Amino acid sequence: MRVAVVAGPDPGHAFPALALCERFLAAGDDPVLFTGPRWFDTAKNAGIAVRRLKGLAPRATDDDADAGQRIHERAAHISTEILPDLSAMLPELVVSDVLTAGGGLAAERLGVPWVELSPHPLYLPSKALPPIGSGLAVGEGLRGRMRDGVLRTMTARAIRNGQRQREEARRTVGLPATDPGPAARLIATIPAIELPRPDWPDNAHLIGPLFWEPTEEILALPPGDGPVVMVAPSTAHTGVAGMVETVLEALDGTGVRLAISMLDTPPADLPAWATAGLGRQDRLLTHAALTIGGGGHGLLTKSLIAGVPIITVPGGGDQWELANRAVRQGSSILIRPLTADAVRAAVRAILDDPRYTAAAQSAAQSAGEVSDPIALCHGVVTTADHR
């Protein structure tokens, strides 16, 4: 099967797309990844064909402060930019990242079936949940249900505005205003982080996280026998700044060993009990007693699947939502604002209380309750062929 996978270059979205391409390859399919050039060499080294995802650069008329415009109007533009390259490869299926909606629009313009990849929980609104992003648990009792209803009413206007923006964007590229949506939604998370809802879409399937390691290097651990704390600063532009410096200050003299996993240039002059650089996180996690990170979905679920509890320092985007879900699941402590005292106390709490590790191990066990994304994609193509 020839399949185009479309995802922007942000690691939180490009890495799951790369992992999915690798699974397609293993199944004998022929995937082509449309993304930013930052990951071209990484993809090629894994045997994955790549094409430039055109249309990513902001235009003079774009207002990136308007999330609806950034997603929908940019999506229409991207769909036009990639249409020639996408058409030339004659795809039988398009997989489009949830934030790179241009892939889905381009597929629809070509008359090709497409599925949506969400590298995180399902973020569609629900009649039974508080607004996604609030970080709130489902309200209990009459007052709790009333609270959730009021909050949903407050956000309904923004949702309707986004729908109007999507309808207008579709019209600009010659598509009907009404959006039929994807043939399937691949929800790449674990059940422990997902929320049950009575209006779960029939075409939405939990497939488990899609992990990708951008290197084969192994980050050496500092000498000693103290517990290992893995720190991974957020790769999102909305992540909290100064995490590495604050953690170094907080844990000095505590007897732990620090392994700082990062894509950027590591800090200089680290103390003997700390090391930093680009290394395989999955290998680091086999040694870690706990993780500290921004609460992004990739690191959060990677840590939990390894059975390692996590301290989350959420920034913007969906990090607040995810961090609160992990806290309620029992495997995490949330810090806001970021201070050395708060980090030190949270690390000590997790090291002293085995319930956090037990909760992480419980979350890991839920990872087996998921569907095979490749089988789902093949099913979409087979169904389309029979129509």
Buried (B, 14 or more C-beta within 10 A) or exposed (E): BBBBBBBBBBBBBBBBBBBBBBBBBEBEBBBBBBBBEEBBEBBEEBEBBBBBBBBBEEEEEBEEEBEBBBBBBBBBBBBBBBBEBBEEBEBBBBBBBBBBBBBBBBBBBBEBBBBBBBBBBBEBBBEBBBBBBBBBBBBEEEEBEEBBEEBBEEBEEEBEEBBEBBBBBBEEBEBEEEBEBBBBBBBBBBBBBBBEBEEBBEBBBBBBBBBBBBBEEEBEBBEEEBBBBBBBBBBBEEBBEEBBEBBBBBBBEBEBBBBBBBEEEBEEEBEEBBBBBBBBBEEBBEBBBBBBBBBBBBBBBBBBBBBBBBBBBBBBBBBBBBBBBBBBBBBBBBBBEBEBEBBBBBBEBBBEEEEBBBBBBBBBEBBEEBBBBBEBBBBBBEEBEEE
